[in-house]
Amino acid sequence: MLKLSYQAVEDVALTNEASVGAAEAHGILTGMLCANAAADCEQWLSLVFEEARDGLSESEEATLRELYDETCRLLDAVDFSFELFLPDDNAPLAERADALSGWCQGFLYGVGYAGAGRDWPEDCAEVLRDLADIARLDANASGEEDEAAYTEVSEFVRVGVQLVRGDLRQPAPPKSRLH
C-alpha cells in the first residue's frame, strides 16, 4: 500500500505546473516501469515536469522519489499489493472516476513511451485496449450503482496492470531456425 498522500503529490504537480496531475503521473510511472524495468526516476520526473523540473524543491522531489520507490517496490511485490494512486474513497465519485480515467491515459502513455515499437503479447494488447476504453470514461458518476462500477473497474485496472507487467517482463520466446 502506498503511504504517500494523494493530495501531497497533487499539490506538487499543481505548484510546479506539471503537465499532468498525481493520478496521471502515477499512471505514466507505472506504465514506464511495466514496459521497461530499467526506467528511472529522473526520466519520469523530466517527462512529467518538463521545464518545471528544475523548480522542484528538495522536499517536493523527495515526495516524488518516494512515490517512485514505493511504486517500484509494490510492482515487484509477490503478494500483488500494487495499488493505483487515486484520490481516497472520501473524494466525490466524479473526481475519483476522472482520476481513474487520467491514470489509464498516463499508463498507456508510459507503456508507449518506454516500450515504443514493441510487439505486444495478445493478452497484453487486449488489456491495453480495455484501458484505452476506460481512459474515455464519463466522469459524471454518482449513486451506489456507479460506486460499485467504479470499484469493479478500478480493480480490473489494478489486475490488468499486473498482467501487462508480467507479459512485458517475460523473456521473448526463442525464434525457431531452419537448418
CORTA-V491978 format. One record per helix or strand of 3 or more residues. SS is the DSSP state (A for helix, B for strand). FROM is the first residue (numbers start at 0). TO is the last residue. If there is no record, write none. Layout:
# CORTA-V491978
SS;FROM;TO / SS;FROM;TO
This chain:
# CORTA-V491978
A;5;14 / A;21;34 / A;40;54 / A;57;75 / A;92;113 / A;121;134 / A;143;168
